[in-house]
Amino acid sequence: MSAEIERPSFTIIPIPHVDVYEAVLEQLKAMIGEMQAGDRLPSERELAERLDVSRVSLREALRSLESMGRIEIRRNAGSFVLDSHSSPITSWLKELVPVDAAFLNHLIEVRAAIEDRVLSLVHRQHVDYAPLAALLDTIEHGLDQDAKESGSLDVRFEAMLGRMSGNPLLIEFQKSAHELWVDAWGSCGIAPGDRVALLGEHRQILEALSAGDLPSARALMAAHVDRSVEQG
């Protein structure tokens, strides 16, 4: 029997007031499910009052929804629905086994395989990488001090790569994995960190892709995603 491959561990950052975060996230998902793509959500102040939570807790839930591609947060304009429907696979998979550190480690292996294949397909397409660079700039400009000191569940970079792959089935499987990624980490009350370091890794992946260096891009993506969650 071959020895198990040693993988580095994620830096783990606790999600503050995780019970409030999860409750707010579920309420926002239900609200978005009754809206249409392009609809504007109520303001942060109005949502915080309606859900009876602090704007800090609300903002963290909104960031998670943006990370999984459900909404877009536009500075000085508000939050807008991008995709009102959650993946049906996500709920089903969460019912198979307990959502804990072991679940996250299994999910990490699934995500690592999906993102690796996405890179290979994107490389074949010879796409314009300018939108990816613009996305990373937008993410960086949106990093206030609170965001910099918190963990990151942001998969918008990988999701945009997925849409560039040209494979509609892979895009749907990736979307389900990304939704499950955000949900599962939240259920465990933790997030991988830190945002600034993870953003830097995205930029390195993009630099390798832009240079046509697929082996380096794949190695960088593996280092970015294929880590372990130590079980406490």
C-alpha positions in Angstrom: 0.0 0.0 0.0 1.4 3.4 -0.9 2.0 6.0 1.8 -0.5 8.9 2.0 0.9 12.1 0.5 1.7 14.7 3.0 -0.1 18.0 2.3 0.5 21.4 4.0 -2.4 22.6 6.2 -4.6 25.6 5.6 -4.1 28.5 7.9 -7.4 28.5 9.8 -9.3 31.6 11.0 -12.4 31.2 13.1 -15.6 32.8 11.8 -16.9 35.1 14.6 -20.4 34.4 15.9 -20.8 31.5 13.5 -24.3 30.7 14.7 -25.4 34.2 13.7 -23.5 34.0 10.4 -25.1 30.7 9.4 -28.6 32.0 10.3 -28.2 35.2 8.4 -26.7 33.3 5.4 -29.7 30.9 5.3 -32.2 33.8 5.5 -30.5 35.7 2.7 -30.4 32.6 0.5 -34.2 32.2 1.0 -34.7 35.9 0.2 -32.6 35.6 -3.0 -34.5 32.5 -4.0 -37.6 34.6 -4.4 -35.9 37.2 -6.5 -34.8 37.4 -10.1 -31.3 37.9 -11.6 -30.6 41.6 -11.7 -32.8 42.5 -8.7 -31.2 44.7 -6.1 -31.2 43.6 -2.5 -32.3 46.0 0.2 -29.6 48.2 1.6 -27.2 46.8 4.3 -28.9 49.0 6.9 -32.4 47.8 6.0 -31.3 44.2 5.9 -29.6 44.4 9.2 -32.7 45.9 10.8 -35.0 43.3 9.1 -32.8 40.4 10.2 -32.0 41.9 13.6 -28.2 41.5 13.3 -25.2 43.7 13.2 -24.0 45.1 9.9 -20.7 43.2 10.5 -22.4 39.9 10.7 -24.6 40.8 7.7 -21.6 41.9 5.6 -19.8 38.6 6.2 -22.8 36.6 5.0 -23.1 38.9 1.9 -19.4 38.3 1.1 -20.0 34.6 1.2 -22.9 34.9 -1.2 -20.8 37.0 -3.5 -18.0 34.4 -3.2 -20.3 31.6 -4.4 -21.6 33.7 -7.3 -25.1 34.3 -6.0 -24.8 38.1 -5.8 -22.6 40.9 -6.9 -21.7 43.7 -4.4 -21.1 46.9 -6.2 -19.4 49.7 -4.3 -21.7 52.6 -3.6 -24.5 50.9 -5.5 -25.6 47.9 -3.4 -25.9 44.2 -3.8 -27.5 42.6 -6.9 -28.7 39.1 -7.6 -26.7 37.1 -10.1 -28.1 33.6 -9.6 -31.2 33.2 -7.5 -31.1 29.3 -7.5 -28.9 27.2 -5.3 -27.4 24.0 -6.7 -29.7 21.0 -5.8 -26.6 18.8 -5.4 -25.2 20.9 -2.5 -28.0 20.0 0.0 -28.0 16.3 -1.1 -24.2 16.0 -0.6 -24.3 17.6 2.9 -26.8 14.9 4.0 -24.5 12.0 3.0 -22.0 12.4 5.9 -21.5 14.8 8.8 -20.1 18.2 7.7 -16.8 18.3 9.7 -13.1 18.4 9.2 -13.1 15.0 7.5 -15.8 16.2 5.1 -13.8 19.3 4.3 -10.7 17.2 3.5 -12.8 15.0 1.1 -14.2 18.2 -0.5 -10.7 19.6 -0.9 -9.7 16.6 -3.0 -12.8 17.1 -5.2 -12.1 20.8 -5.7 -8.4 20.2 -6.5 -9.4 17.8 -9.3 -12.0 20.2 -10.7 -9.8 23.3 -10.7 -6.9 21.4 -12.2 -9.1 20.3 -15.2 -10.5 23.8 -15.6 -6.9 25.2 -16.0 -6.1 22.6 -18.7 -9.2 23.5 -20.6 -8.8 27.2 -20.3 -5.2 26.9 -21.5 -6.4 25.2 -24.7 -8.9 28.0 -25.4 -6.3 30.8 -25.6 -8.7 33.1 -23.8 -8.3 36.8 -23.0 -7.1 36.9 -19.4 -7.8 40.6 -18.9 -11.2 40.0 -17.2 -9.4 37.8 -14.6 -6.9 40.5 -13.9 -9.7 43.1 -13.6 -11.5 40.8 -11.1 -8.5 40.4 -8.9 -8.0 44.2 -8.9 -11.7 44.6 -7.9 -11.3 42.1 -5.1 -8.1 43.8 -3.8 -9.8 47.2 -3.9 -12.6 45.8 -1.8 -10.4 44.6 1.0 -11.1 46.8 3.9 -9.2 46.2 7.2 -11.9 43.8 8.5 -11.7 41.7 5.4 -7.9 41.6 5.4 -7.9 40.1 8.9 -10.6 37.5 8.2 -10.5 34.2 6.3 -11.5 33.9 2.7 -14.1 31.7 1.0 -13.9 33.7 -2.2 -13.9 31.4 -5.3 -14.8 34.1 -7.9 -11.5 33.8 -9.6 -11.8 30.0 -10.0 -15.5 30.4 -11.1 -14.5 32.9 -13.8 -11.9 30.4 -15.0 -14.6 27.8 -15.1 -16.8 29.9 -17.3 -13.8 30.3 -19.7 -13.4 26.5 -19.9 -16.1 26.1 -22.5 -17.5 22.9 -20.8 -21.0 23.5 -19.5 -21.1 20.3 -17.4 -17.8 21.1 -15.7 -19.1 24.6 -15.0 -22.1 23.1 -13.2 -20.1 20.7 -11.2 -17.7 23.4 -10.2 -20.6 25.6 -9.2 -21.9 22.9 -6.9 -18.4 22.3 -5.4 -18.0 26.1 -4.8 -21.4 26.4 -3.0 -20.6 23.3 -0.9 -17.1 24.8 -0.2 -18.7 28.0 1.3 -21.4 26.2 3.1 -19.2 23.5 4.6 -16.5 25.8 6.0 -19.3 28.0 7.5 -20.9 24.9 9.1 -17.5 24.1 10.7 -17.2 27.7 11.9 -13.8 28.3 10.2 -12.4 29.7 7.0 -9.0 29.4 5.3 -6.9 32.5 5.6 -5.6 34.9 5.0 -7.3 36.9 2.3 -4.2 38.9 1.2 -2.0 35.8 0.9 -4.7 33.9 -1.0 -5.2 36.8 -3.4 -1.5 36.8 -4.0 -1.7 33.1 -4.9 -4.5 33.9 -7.4 -2.2 36.5 -9.0 0.6 34.0 -9.4 -1.7 31.5 -11.0 -2.9 34.1 -13.5 0.7 35.2 -14.2 1.6 31.6 -15.1 -1.5 31.1 -17.3 -0.9 34.4 -19.1 2.7 33.3 -19.8 1.4 30.0 -21.3 3.1 28.0 -18.6 0.4 25.4 -17.8 2.6 23.2 -15.6 3.4 26.1 -13.3 -0.2 27.2 -13.2 -1.3 23.7 -12.3 1.3 23.4 -9.6 0.3 26.8 -8.1 -3.4 25.9 -8.2 -2.6 22.6 -6.4 -0.6 24.5 -3.8 -3.6 26.9 -3.4 -6.3 24.4 -3.0 -4.9 21.0 -2.2 -4.1 21.5 1.5 -5.5 19.7 4.5 -7.7 20.7 7.4 -6.3 19.4 10.6 -8.9 17.7 12.7 -9.2 18.9 16.2 
